[in-house]
Amino acid sequence: MADYAALKLRTAWSEIVAIGVLPRPTPEVRDGVTILHVTSGGPNVMTLVTLRDGSVHEVSMDCGGIPPIHCRDNPELQAASVTMGGYFDTPEGATPVPSPDRVALAAAKPMRVPSLDIPIDHDGHYEVPVGEATLPNGVLSVADFTFASTAWPTSFTIADGVVKLDVRSLDNPGRLFANIHDHGLVAGTERVEGVLVFDVLHHSPGAVLSVRDLRVQ
């Protein structure tokens, strides 16, 4: 909530000294009838944010619809990658992608990283290479990982709570991994690199992001 309030107030997270959640307004009564206001996805959460200079600001947390990370009772880190989304969705009328051939399968080399601890030593954008793999005919089947703990960290904050494992081609840099049909097949094998991508809003000295079981194949 402090991160989101700082963003809306265009100030630094460290400038926020207190956040108070305001009670919901008392329902309006007309002629003895309570007037109900229905909002899609539930009402916004209103807060009073006190800054270090003593000023107090009313800030909406904008919690309608699917609750964003700052509106959840128990926020957690989220792992993301192309294969953890709609990478294998088949567009209407598209021809299924053929399976890799035996020669390419025999030459393929998966990337497996059991554990990786990433020092968080600055605020801002991170792109952390984690290893290389060789895909049979350029067909990506798995790109995933987990966290040592998904609990919300106390020593740093990642924007939206999301860490993404990007897969990038080393042999064909312009050939993106967005959908298996768009990427298509290549002759033989294709060398790729796994890169963890995330943004840190703020951190404390000694902070570490611990990820586990990274796979690209």
Secondary structure, 3 states (H helix, E strand, C coil): CHHHHHHHHCCCHHHEEEEEECCCCCCEEECCEEECCCCCCCCCCEEEEEECCCCEEEEECCCCCCCCHHHCCCCECEEEEHHHCCCCCCCCCCCCCCCCCHHHHHHCECEEEEEEEEECCCCEEEEEEEEEEEEECCCCCCEEEEECCCECCCCEEEHHHEEEEEEEECCCCCCCCCCHHHHCCCCCEEEEEEEEEEEEEEECCCCEEEEEEEEEC
